[in-house]
């Protein structure tokens, strides 16, 4: 992360001793969750969704199991073998891939020491190297022609290492310069060419190396016979990952995950139409082919002149995009990582995945990478009071800061004052790194803008305390109306004043004597005892819940009436009706006169509703499960702010989203959680399913249950849209009334679709929680708000007919 001169000065007075480690990089010769053994055409990955993060390989059309069946955090391949670093970093196994025994690769252990943990596993042509986590000392094993590969010695401490053909290079902790060693003189030449450049990122190929300077710019050195050093003239921080082969280089563009390659025999050997629009989490190269882990479904694709099948999807199944760790993540967790790790940890997002905000400051230092993955890391906005305090401290401590700048420039220390920006903004500057828990003027705490699976225990307790402590205040504000007052307000509950129906009655528009417009829900009268009891239950539920809740994305309760058998609730009036009406009962969307004729507005509506539900799940005391999330229960006020309504079916839920309660399934067809419907077991994830259906309504413009154009059906929007979206064919389902997303909207629409797919998983444990959904919808909205000129994203082509 980079800092302005002033913010660096302030931060330096506080973090003199801070240091930042680089991430494990992905290349021909660096540790990742995928690896290739280029001499035998073997591709391996660490499998997702299992309690044990085992390795599985693909070779000659067959899947080959790898022993032992234990968890690994990184693998790396060479000419005829690959190695794996066991979870925890205390053991390294290697496997020869020239032959398999009974469809298994059998291991040979080359390192075991439970006192010294390793990282940065880097397999070259024949050598294996790794770095000690605590000391930064590099250790090496094996080597060509029977001679052991040398280690650089304990006097050199590294931030990261990577291996090529007969050489290994690393970034030194002291000065961040490149140092290479080994029997191949090309390593010495690479080191000479890098000279005193201060690097933050480095990967090696067969006879060259590329990396990012601390200011984020691409630099390649070494052999250039095929143009493998002639990388594109790029902006700072354009690439998030790289991989180098024999005579070519490839990088993953940070903004959209697309792969860009250069070099090779004819300069275009790796440009395949089949992958030109595919977003990748990571890539790994052989001498003359490349494989990538796709963002869309975490499966492997390989291509290139040396790959015998042209472009092919490998049948390895899902591969984890980063190591599963039990420790907390500093920069957020990867989407649904608890499921990908099967409950055995989380996958951390990289702290380097976001770019600086566009403010008129000049960068001094480049971001330092840390271990994790690329996808779904939303922006953080604003400077909180803690930042302001740091600014004051920094001003007072200016002299100490000035003295520290030289040290920090030498050691690569990064500060943490300003927030980190969205990853699609072209960098002109910097910011620092502080999480803001800003109050949202709604008795809740705005969550840190993280990706999926971030748990907010401390902030959740604070939010719940605030909610509970303010309950009595809101109860006091709830008025007790007479039936006559409400009858007069609605013109005796006339048909003309009727505007809808709720969980236990009809809703009328009314006007109180003081001029306030309200919505009045009147329970249906019935002589049947059961109906009366159901009405009583819904009435009691709403008044008990809404009288103590206050949030700008929940419809507020004004008052109530309870006379004889009559039960009425009085709400704030939402002048712009329901989301359902705008999507499904409004012919003006196609004509361009509707506010929902915009992807940005649709994402904003989704985000507003998600924030309201997040408040119910994580900040109400006890938590509340709505049980009837649907587009007709999302209302829009005069300012086009969406609010969640109708709490007649809501229940006070368990304290943890991992807990559940047994209750008869209720809800609305098309929205009700299938798992809840079958099992009668309710969790907060049941609401998440309803959110997913609403997102699909916003994306497709279709009802939750609809008839097809040919009159057949009914068809659920989940069944209609899911197969197409999962197949990467989003363009065939998006609402044509809006039209093709603009270049700066395409990624946002894809992200919204990705969230929807996670929400409608059949198993609740595979769905994200509302905190995660809010964070990623915030990211999607930011994408829509970015200037088209600052983006370079793939677009979604809609059919013209």
C-alpha positions in Angstrom: 0.0 0.0 0.0 1.3 3.5 -0.8 1.2 6.6 1.3 1.1 10.3 0.6 4.1 12.2 2.1 2.0 13.6 4.9 0.1 10.4 5.8 3.4 8.4 5.6 4.9 10.9 8.1 2.0 10.4 10.5 2.0 6.7 10.2 5.7 6.4 10.7 5.6 7.8 14.2 3.4 4.8 15.2 4.6 1.9 13.2 8.4 2.0 13.1 8.7 -1.7 13.8 6.0 -2.8 11.3 7.0 -5.1 8.5 5.0 -6.7 5.8 5.5 -10.1 4.2 4.9 -10.7 0.5 2.3 -13.2 -0.8 3.1 -16.6 -2.2 3.1 -16.0 -5.9 1.8 -18.1 -8.7 4.2 -19.1 -11.5 6.0 -22.0 -13.2 8.1 -22.2 -10.1 6.2 -20.8 -7.2 3.9 -22.2 -4.6 0.2 -22.0 -5.1 -2.9 -24.3 -4.9 -2.3 -25.4 -8.5 0.8 -26.8 -10.1 2.1 -28.3 -13.4 4.8 -30.8 -14.0 5.6 -29.6 -17.6 7.8 -32.6 -18.7 4.9 -35.0 -18.2 1.9 -32.8 -18.9 0.6 -33.2 -15.3 -1.7 -30.7 -13.7 -2.5 -30.8 -10.0 -4.7 -28.9 -7.6 -5.7 -28.8 -4.0 -9.3 -29.9 -3.9 -12.1 -27.8 -2.4 -15.1 -28.7 -0.4 -13.6 -31.5 1.6 -12.5 -31.7 5.2 -9.0 -32.7 4.0 -7.4 -30.3 1.5 -5.9 -33.2 -0.5 -4.1 -33.0 -3.8 -5.5 -34.5 -7.0 -3.7 -34.6 -10.4 -4.7 -34.9 -14.1 -2.5 -36.7 -16.5 -3.1 -38.2 -20.0 -6.9 -38.0 -19.6 -7.0 -39.5 -16.2 -7.4 -38.2 -12.6 -4.7 -39.6 -10.4 -4.9 -39.5 -6.6 -2.0 -38.3 -4.5 -0.8 -39.9 -1.2 -0.8 -39.1 1.6 -4.5 -38.1 1.9 -3.8 -35.1 4.2 -4.2 -31.3 4.0 -1.8 -29.2 2.0 -1.4 -25.5 1.8 0.7 -25.1 -1.4 2.1 -27.1 -4.3 4.7 -26.4 -7.0 5.9 -28.3 -10.0 9.1 -28.8 -12.0 10.2 -30.9 -15.0 9.2 -34.4 -13.9 8.0 -34.0 -10.3 6.1 -31.7 -8.0 6.1 -31.0 -4.3 3.6 -30.0 -1.7 3.8 -28.1 1.6 1.6 -29.7 4.3 -0.8 -27.4 6.2 1.2 -25.7 8.9 4.4 -25.6 6.8 6.3 -28.3 8.7 6.6 -31.1 6.1 7.4 -31.1 2.4 6.5 -34.2 0.2 7.5 -34.6 -3.4 6.1 -36.9 -6.1 7.6 -38.2 -9.3 5.0 -38.0 -12.2 6.7 -40.2 -14.9 4.8 -43.2 -13.6 2.0 -43.9 -11.3 1.3 -47.0 -9.3 -2.3 -48.2 -9.2 -3.4 -44.7 -10.2 -1.6 -43.1 -7.3 1.4 -40.9 -7.0 3.5 -42.0 -4.1 5.3 -39.5 -1.9 8.9 -38.9 -0.8 9.3 -36.7 2.2 12.2 -34.3 1.9 11.6 -32.0 4.9 10.1 -32.5 8.3 10.7 -30.2 11.3 7.9 -29.3 13.6 10.0 -26.5 15.1 10.5 -24.5 11.9 7.5 -23.6 9.6 8.1 -23.0 5.9 6.4 -21.0 3.2 7.0 -19.9 -0.4 7.5 -23.4 -1.7 9.4 -22.9 -5.1 10.1 -25.8 -7.4 12.4 -25.1 -10.3 13.5 -27.4 -13.1 15.1 -29.8 -10.6 15.5 -28.0 -7.4 13.2 -27.4 -4.4 13.4 -24.3 -2.2 11.3 -22.8 0.6 11.6 -19.9 3.0 11.4 -20.1 6.8 8.4 -18.2 8.0 10.0 -16.5 11.1 13.6 -15.9 9.9 13.2 -15.5 6.2 16.1 -17.9 5.6 15.9 -19.8 2.3 16.5 -23.6 2.3 16.9 -25.7 -0.8 17.0 -29.5 -1.7 17.5 -31.8 -4.6 19.2 -30.5 -7.8 20.2 -31.7 -11.3 22.8 -34.4 -12.1 22.7 -35.8 -8.6 24.4 -32.7 -7.1 22.4 -30.9 -4.3 21.1 -27.4 -5.1 22.9 -24.9 -2.8 21.1 -22.7 -0.2 22.1 -19.0 -0.1 23.1 -19.1 3.5 21.7 -17.9 6.8 23.0 -14.4 6.4 20.4 -13.6 3.7 16.8 -13.0 4.8 14.1 -13.0 2.1 10.5 -11.7 1.8 9.7 -14.1 -1.0 11.5 -16.6 -3.3 10.8 -18.1 -6.7 12.7 -20.7 -8.8 13.6 -21.1 -12.5 15.7 -23.5 -14.6 18.7 -24.1 -12.4 18.4 -20.8 -10.4 16.3 -19.4 -7.6 15.7 -15.7 -6.9 14.3 -13.9 -3.9 13.4 -10.4 -2.7 15.6 -9.5 0.2 14.1 -8.2 3.4 16.9 -5.6 3.5 16.2 -3.2 0.7 13.7 -5.3 -1.3 16.3 -5.9 -4.0 16.6 -9.1 -6.0 19.2 -11.8 -5.1 19.7 -15.0 -7.2 21.7 -18.2 -6.7 22.2 -21.6 -8.2 24.3 -23.3 -10.9 22.7 -21.5 -13.9 24.5 -18.3 -14.8 21.2 -16.9 -16.0 20.3 -16.3 -12.3 23.4 -14.1 -11.9 22.4 -12.1 -15.1 18.9 -11.6 -13.8 20.1 -10.3 -10.5 22.5 -7.9 -12.4 19.7 -6.6 -14.6 17.4 -5.9 -11.7 20.2 -4.1 -10.0 19.0 -1.9 -7.1 15.3 -1.9 -8.1 13.1 -2.2 -5.0 10.6 -5.0 -5.7 7.4 -6.1 -4.1 6.6 -9.1 -6.2 8.7 -11.6 -8.3 8.1 -14.7 -10.3 10.6 -16.8 -12.4 10.3 -18.7 -15.7 12.7 -20.9 -17.5 15.3 -18.3 -18.1 13.8 -15.0 -17.1 11.9 -13.3 -14.2 9.2 -10.7 -13.9 7.9 -8.7 -11.0 6.3 -5.5 -9.7 8.3 -2.7 -8.3 7.3 -1.0 -5.1 5.5 1.6 -7.2 3.5 -1.1 -8.9 5.1 -1.2 -12.4 5.9 -4.3 -14.3 9.6 -5.2 -14.8 11.0 -8.2 -16.6 14.7 -9.3 -16.8 16.7 -12.1 -18.2 16.6 -13.9 -21.6 14.6 -12.1 -24.2 15.1 -14.3 -27.3 11.3 -14.6 -27.9 10.1 -11.2 -26.5 9.2 -12.7 -23.1 10.6 -9.5 -21.5 8.6 -7.2 -23.7 5.6 -6.8 -21.4 2.9 -4.2 -22.2 3.2 -0.6 -21.3 0.9 -0.8 -18.3 -0.3 1.3 -15.5 0.9 0.9 -11.9 -0.7 -2.1 -10.1 -2.3 -3.4 -13.3 -1.4 -7.0 -12.6 -2.4 -9.0 -9.6 -0.6 -12.2 -10.5 1.8 -13.6 -13.1 3.2 -16.8 -14.5 6.2 -17.4 -16.7 7.0 -20.3 -19.0 9.9 -21.2 -21.3 9.7 -18.3 -23.7 6.6 -16.4 -22.7 5.1 -14.4 -19.8 1.5 -14.0 -18.7 -0.2 -11.7 -16.2 -3.7 -11.5 -14.6 -5.2 -8.1 -14.9 -6.3 -6.9 -11.5 -9.3 -5.1 -12.8 -11.1 -8.1 -14.3 -9.1 -11.3 -13.9 -8.4 -11.6 -17.6 -5.1 -13.1 -18.7 -2.6 -11.2 -21.0 0.4 -12.9 -22.4 3.5 -11.8 -24.4 6.5 -13.5 -26.0 6.4 -17.0 -27.5 7.5 -18.1 -30.9 5.0 -16.0 -32.9 3.7 -13.6 -30.3 0.1 -14.9 -30.2 0.5 -18.6 -29.3 -1.4 -18.1 -26.0 -4.2 -15.9 -27.3 -7.1 -18.2 -27.5 -10.7 -17.0 -28.1 -12.0 -19.6 -25.7 -10.4 -17.9 -22.7 -10.3 -14.3 -23.8 -13.3 -13.5 -21.6 -12.6 -15.9 -18.8 -11.7 -14.4 -15.4 -9.0 -16.3 -13.4 -8.1 -16.5 -9.8 -4.5 -17.7 -10.5 -2.4 -19.1 -13.4 0.5 -21.5 -13.6 2.7 -22.2 -16.6 4.7 -25.1 -18.1 7.4 -24.5 -20.7 4.9 -24.0 -23.5 1.4 -24.1 -22.1 -0.5 -22.4 -19.3 -3.3 -23.4 -16.9 -5.6 -21.2 -14.9 -8.1 -21.5 -12.0 -11.3 -19.9 -13.2 -13.2 -17.4 -11.1 -16.6 -18.6 -12.3 -16.5 -22.1 -10.8 -12.9 -22.7 -9.5 -12.1 -25.3 -12.1 -9.0 -25.6 -14.2 -8.5 -24.7 -17.9 -5.3 -25.4 -19.8 -4.3 -24.0 -23.2 -1.2 -23.3 -25.4 0.8 -24.9 -28.1 2.3 -27.4 -25.8 -1.1 -28.6 -24.5 -2.2 -31.5 -26.6 -6.0 -30.9 -26.3 -6.0 -27.3 -27.5 -8.2 -25.6 -24.8 -9.7 -27.9 -22.3 -11.5 -27.9 -19.0 -9.9 -30.4 -16.6 -12.1 -32.8 -14.7 -10.3 -32.1 -11.4 -13.3 -30.6 -9.8 -13.2 -27.4 -7.7 -9.8 -26.2 -6.5 -9.4 -23.9 -3.5 -8.1 -20.5 -4.6 -5.8 -20.1 -1.6 -4.7 -22.1 1.5 -7.3 -22.8 4.2 -6.1 -21.2 7.5 -7.5 -21.3 10.9 -6.2 -17.9 11.9 -8.2 -14.7 11.4 -7.8 -12.9 8.1 -6.5 -9.3 8.1 -8.1 -8.3 4.8 -11.3 -10.3 4.6 -12.1 -13.8 3.6 -12.8 -15.3 0.2 -16.3 -15.9 -0.9 -17.9 -18.9 0.8 -14.5 -20.0 2.0 -15.9 -21.9 5.0 -17.6 -24.2 2.5 -14.6 -24.4 0.3 -12.6 -25.5 3.3 -15.4 -27.6 4.6 -15.3 -25.9 8.0 -11.6 -26.5 8.5 -10.6 -22.8 8.2 -11.0 -19.8 5.9 -9.3 -18.6 2.8 -7.9 -15.1 3.3 -8.2 -12.3 0.7 -5.0 -10.7 -0.4 -4.3 -7.3 1.2 -2.9 -6.2 -2.2 -6.1 -6.7 -4.3 -7.3 -3.1 -4.1 -5.9 0.0 -5.7 -5.4 3.4 -4.3 -8.2 6.0 -4.4 -7.9 8.7 -7.0 -6.9 11.7 -4.9 -4.2 14.2 -5.9 -1.3 12.7 -4.0 1.9 11.1 -5.3 2.8 7.6 -4.4 6.0 6.9 -2.5 5.8 3.1 -1.9 4.0 0.3 -3.7 1.6 -2.0 -1.9 3.2 -5.0 -0.3 1.4 -8.3 -1.2 0.2 -10.7 1.5 -1.1 -14.2 1.2 -4.5 -14.8 -0.2 -6.7 -14.6 -3.3 -7.9 -11.9 -5.6 -11.6 -12.1 -5.9 -14.4 -10.2 -4.1 -12.6 -7.6 -1.9 -14.8 -4.6 -1.6 -13.6 -1.0 -0.9 -13.3 0.8 2.4 -14.4 4.4 2.5 -14.0 7.3 4.7 -11.6 8.4 7.5 -12.9 7.7 11.0 -12.1 9.3 14.3 -9.2 7.0 14.9 -7.6 8.2 11.7 -8.1 11.8 12.7 -6.4 11.0 16.0 -3.5 9.5 14.2 -3.3 12.7 12.0 -3.0 14.8 15.2 -0.5 12.5 16.7 1.5 12.6 13.4 1.6 16.4 13.3 2.9 16.5 16.9 5.4 13.8 16.1 6.6 15.3 12.8 10.3 15.2 13.7 10.1 11.5 14.6 8.2 10.8 11.4 10.9 12.5 9.2 13.6 10.5 10.9 11.6 7.4 10.2 10.9 7.9 6.5 14.4 6.9 5.4 14.1 3.8 7.5 10.7 2.9 6.1 11.8 3.5 2.5 14.7 1.1 3.1 12.7 -1.6 5.0 9.4 -1.3 3.0 7.2 -0.4 5.9 3.6 0.4 5.0 1.3 2.6 7.0 -2.3 2.4 7.7 -4.2 5.7 7.8 -6.5 6.2 4.9 -8.9 3.6 3.5 -8.1 1.3 0.7 -9.9 1.8 -2.6 -11.7 -0.3 -5.1 -9.7 -2.5 -7.4 -10.9 -1.0 -10.7 -9.6 2.5 -10.2 -6.5 3.4 -12.1 -3.8 4.4 -9.5 -2.6 7.9 -9.3 -2.1 7.7 -5.6 -2.3 6.1 -2.3 -4.1 5.5 0.8 -3.6 3.6 3.9 -5.3 0.9 5.7 -7.8 1.4 8.5 -11.2 -0.2 8.9 -14.0 2.2 9.7 -17.1 1.2 11.7 -19.1 4.3 10.9 -22.5 4.8 12.4 -25.2 4.9 9.8 -27.6 7.1 11.7 -29.9 4.1 12.1 -28.9 2.5 15.4 -26.6 0.0 13.5 -23.0 -0.2 12.7 -21.9 -0.2 9.1 -19.9 -3.4 8.7 -16.2 -3.2 7.5 -16.3 -3.5 3.8 -15.0 -7.1 3.4 -15.7 -10.0 1.2 -17.7 -13.1 2.1 -17.4 -15.0 5.4 -16.2 -12.1 7.5 -17.6 -12.5 11.1 -18.2 -9.4 13.1 -18.4 -10.7 16.7 -17.3 -7.6 18.5 -19.1 -5.1 16.3 -22.1 -7.3 16.3 -22.3 -7.2 20.1 -21.9 -3.4 20.0 -24.7 -3.1 17.4 -27.0 -5.4 19.4 -26.4 -3.5 22.6 -27.3 -0.2 20.8 -30.5 -1.8 19.4 -31.6 -3.2 22.8 -30.8 0.0 24.7 -32.9 2.1 22.3 -35.9 -0.2 22.3 -37.9 1.6 25.0 -37.4 4.9 23.2 -39.1 3.6 20.1 -41.9 1.9 22.1 -42.7 5.3 23.6 -42.9 6.8 20.2 -45.5 4.2 19.0 -49.0 5.7 19.1 -52.2 4.0 20.2 -54.8 5.0 17.7 -58.5 4.6 18.0 -60.5 2.7 15.3 -62.4 5.9 14.5 -59.2 7.8 13.8 -57.9 5.3 11.4 -61.3 4.8 9.7 -61.4 8.6 9.1 -57.8 8.6 7.8 -58.7 5.9 5.2 -62.1 7.2 4.1 -63.7 4.4 6.0 -61.2 1.8 4.5 -62.5 2.5 1.0 -61.5 0.5 -2.0 -59.8 3.6 -3.4 -57.5 3.7 -0.5 -56.5 0.1 -0.7 -52.8 -0.2 -1.8 -51.9 -3.9 -1.0 -52.0 -6.8 1.4 -49.8 -8.1 4.1 -49.3 -11.2 6.1 -52.4 -10.8 8.1 -54.6 -8.2 6.4 -55.2 -5.5 3.8 -53.1 -2.3 3.6 -54.7 1.1 3.1 -53.3 4.5 2.5 -54.3 7.0 5.1 -53.8 10.6 6.1 -53.7 11.5 9.8 -55.1 14.7 11.2 -51.6 16.2 11.5 -51.1 15.7 7.8 -48.8 12.7 7.9 -49.4 10.1 5.2 -49.4 6.5 6.6 -50.0 2.9 5.5 -52.6 1.2 7.7 -52.7 -2.6 7.8 -56.1 -3.9 8.9 -56.5 -7.5 9.9 -59.2 -9.4 8.1 -62.3 -10.1 10.2 -63.2 -13.8 10.5 -65.6 -15.7 12.7 -63.2 -18.7 12.7 -61.2 -19.1 15.8 -58.1 -20.3 13.9 -58.1 -17.2 11.7 -58.5 -15.0 14.7 -55.6 -16.7 16.4 -53.4 -16.4 13.3 -54.3 -12.7 13.1 -53.4 -12.2 16.7 -50.1 -14.0 16.2 -49.1 -11.8 13.2 -50.3 -8.6 14.9 -48.4 -9.4 18.1 -45.3 -10.4 16.1 -45.2 -7.1 14.2 -45.9 -4.8 17.1 -43.4 -6.7 19.4 -40.6 -6.5 16.8 -41.1 -3.1 15.1 -41.8 -1.2 18.3 -38.1 -1.7 19.2 -36.4 -1.6 15.8 -35.2 1.5 14.1 -33.3 1.4 10.9 -33.5 3.4 7.7 -33.9 0.2 5.6 -36.8 -1.1 7.7 -40.3 0.3 7.3 -41.0 2.1 10.6 -44.0 1.5 12.8 -46.0 4.6 13.7 -48.6 3.1 15.9 -51.4 0.5 16.4 -55.0 0.0 17.2 -56.5 -2.8 19.2 -60.3 -2.6 19.7 -62.5 -5.6 20.3 -61.7 -8.0 17.5 -60.0 -5.3 15.3 -56.2 -5.3 14.9 -54.6 -2.5 12.9 -50.9 -1.4 12.4 -49.9 2.0 11.2 -46.7 2.3 9.2 -44.6 5.0 7.5 -46.0 5.5 4.0 -43.7 4.4 1.2 -44.8 6.6 -1.6 -43.0 4.7 -4.4 -44.6 1.4 -3.7 -43.1 -2.0 -3.8 -40.2 -3.5 -5.8 -42.5 -6.1 -7.1 -44.8 -3.5 -8.7 -41.8 -1.7 -10.3 -40.5 -4.9 -11.8 -43.6 -6.8 -12.7 -46.5 -4.4 -12.9 -44.8 -1.5 -14.7 -44.9 -1.3 -18.4 -42.9 1.9 -18.4 -39.6 0.2 -17.7 -39.0 -0.6 -21.3 -40.0 2.9 -22.3 -37.2 4.4 -20.1 -39.5 6.3 -17.7 -39.0 4.0 -14.7 -36.4 4.6 -12.0 -35.6 0.9 -12.3 -34.5 1.3 -15.9 -30.9 1.3 -14.5 -28.5 -1.4 -13.3 -27.1 1.0 -10.8 -30.5 1.6 -9.2 -31.4 -2.1 -9.1 -28.1 -2.8 -7.3 -28.8 0.1 -4.9 -32.3 -1.3 -4.1 -30.8 -4.7 -3.5 -28.1 -3.2 -1.2 -30.7 -1.2 0.8 -32.8 -4.3 1.4 -29.7 -6.4 2.3 -28.6 -3.8 4.9 -32.0 -4.0 6.5 -32.0 -7.7 6.7 -28.4 -7.7 8.0 -29.5 -5.4 10.8 -32.2 -8.0 11.7 -29.8 -10.9 11.7 -26.8 -9.3 13.3 -27.8 -6.3 15.4 -31.2 -6.9 16.8 -31.4 -8.5 20.3 -32.3 -11.3 20.0 -31.7 -11.7 16.2 -34.8 -11.7 14.0 -35.5 -14.0 11.1 -38.0 -12.4 8.7 -39.2 -15.6 7.0 -41.0 -13.9 4.1 -38.3 -12.0 2.1 -39.8 -11.2 -1.3 -40.0 -8.3 -3.7 -43.5 -7.3 -2.6 -42.1 -6.9 0.9 -39.4 -4.5 -0.2 -40.9 -1.0 -0.3 -39.4 2.2 -1.7 -39.8 5.6 0.0 -40.0 9.1 -1.6 -36.2 9.2 -1.8 -36.0 5.9 -3.6 -34.5 4.2 -0.5 -35.6 0.6 -0.2 -37.0 -0.7 3.1 -38.0 -4.2 4.3 -41.6 -4.5 5.4 -44.2 -7.0 6.8 -42.9 -8.7 9.9 -46.1 -10.8 10.5 -44.2 -14.1 10.0 -41.0 -13.0 11.7 -39.5 -14.9 14.6 -36.9 -14.1 17.1 -34.0 -16.4 16.1 -31.0 -18.0 17.7 -28.0 -15.9 18.8 -25.7 -17.6 16.2 -26.3 -18.2 12.5 -24.8 -21.6 13.1 -27.8 -22.4 15.4 -31.3 -23.4 14.3 -34.9 -23.7 15.5 -37.6 -26.2 14.7 -40.8 -24.5 13.5 -43.5 -25.2 10.8 -42.3 -23.8 7.5 -44.1 -20.7 6.3 -43.4 -18.3 3.5 -44.3 -17.6 -0.1 -44.1 -20.0 -3.0 -41.0 -19.2 -5.1 -39.2 -17.5 -2.2 -39.3 -20.1 0.6 -36.1 -21.9 1.4 -36.4 -25.5 0.0 -34.3 -26.8 2.9 -36.6 -25.1 5.5 -39.7 -26.3 3.6 -38.6 -29.9 3.7 -37.0 -30.1 7.2 -39.0 -27.4 9.2 -35.6 -26.3 10.5 -35.2 -22.6 10.4 -31.9 -20.6 10.3 -31.0 -17.1 9.2 -29.9 -18.7 5.9 -33.6 -19.2 5.1 -33.8 -15.4 4.7 -30.7 -15.5 2.5 -32.4 -17.8 0.1 -35.2 -15.3 -0.3 -32.6 -12.5 -0.9 -31.2 -14.7 -3.7 -34.6 -15.0 -5.4 -35.1 -11.2 -5.2 -31.6 -10.6 -6.7 -32.6 -12.9 -9.6 -35.8 -11.0 -10.1 -33.7 -7.8 -10.3 -31.3 -9.4 -12.8 -33.9 -11.1 -15.0 -37.0 -8.9 -14.6 -39.0 -12.2 -14.2 -41.3 -13.1 -11.3 -40.3 -15.6 -8.7 -42.7 -18.0 -10.4 -43.8 -17.3 -13.9 -45.2 -18.8 -17.1 -43.0 -19.2 -20.1 -43.6 -17.2 -23.3 -45.2 -20.3 -24.9 -47.7 -20.6 -22.0 -46.0 -23.5 -20.3 -45.0 -23.5 -16.7 -45.0 -22.5 -14.1 -41.3 -22.0 -13.8 -39.3 -20.7 -10.9 -36.8 -18.0 -11.6 -34.1 -20.0 -9.7 -34.6 -23.0 -12.0 -34.7 -20.7 -15.0 -31.7 -18.6 -14.3 -29.3 -20.7 -12.3 -28.1 -23.2 -15.1 -27.5 -20.3 -17.5 -25.6 -18.2 -15.1 -23.5 -21.1 -13.8 -22.7 -21.9 -17.4 -21.3 -18.4 -17.9 -24.3 -17.4 -20.1 -25.6 -14.5 -18.1 -26.3 -12.5 -21.2 -29.3 -14.7 -22.0 -31.1 -14.0 -18.8 -30.6 -10.4 -17.9 -33.6 -8.1 -18.2 -33.7 -6.9 -21.8 -35.8 -3.9 -20.8 -32.8 -2.2 -19.3 -30.5 -3.0 -22.2 -26.9 -4.0 -22.4 -24.9 -3.1 -19.3 -22.4 -0.3 -19.9 -18.7 -1.1 -19.8 -18.5 0.0 -16.2 -21.7 -1.9 -15.2 -20.8 -5.3 -16.7 -18.6 -6.5 -13.8 -21.2 -5.2 -11.3 -24.0 -7.2 -12.9 -21.8 -10.3 -13.0 -20.9 -9.8 -9.3 -24.6 -9.5 -8.4 -25.4 -12.7 -10.4 -22.5 -14.5 -8.5 -24.0 -13.4 -5.2 -27.5 -14.6 -6.2 -26.1 -18.0 -7.1 -24.5 -18.4 -3.7 -27.7 -17.3 -2.0 -29.9 -19.9 -3.7 -27.7 -22.9 -2.9 -30.0 -25.8 -1.8 -28.0 -26.3 1.4 -28.1 -23.4 3.8 -24.5 -24.0 5.0 -23.3 -23.2 1.5 -25.0 -19.8 1.4 -23.2 -16.6 2.5 -24.5 -14.6 5.5 -26.0 -11.2 5.2 -22.9 -9.4 6.2 -21.1 -10.9 3.3 -23.9 -10.1 0.9 -23.9 -6.5 2.0 -20.2 -6.2 1.5 -20.3 -7.5 -2.0 -23.3 -5.5 -3.1 -21.4 -2.5 -1.9 -18.6 -3.5 -4.2 -21.0 -3.9 -7.1 -22.5 -0.5 -6.5 -19.0 1.0 -6.4 -18.3 -0.6 -9.8 -21.4 1.1 -11.2 -20.4 4.5 -9.8 -16.9 4.4 -11.2 -16.3 6.4 -14.3 -16.4 4.3 -17.5 -13.1 6.0 -18.6 -11.3 4.5 -15.6 -12.4 1.0 -16.3 -11.4 -1.7 -18.7 -13.8 -4.6 -18.1 -15.3 -7.2 -20.3 -18.9 -6.5 -21.4 -22.0 -8.7 -21.5 -23.4 -8.9 -25.0 -27.2 -9.1 -25.1 -29.0 -10.7 -28.0 -30.2 -8.0 -30.4 -33.6 -9.6 -31.1 
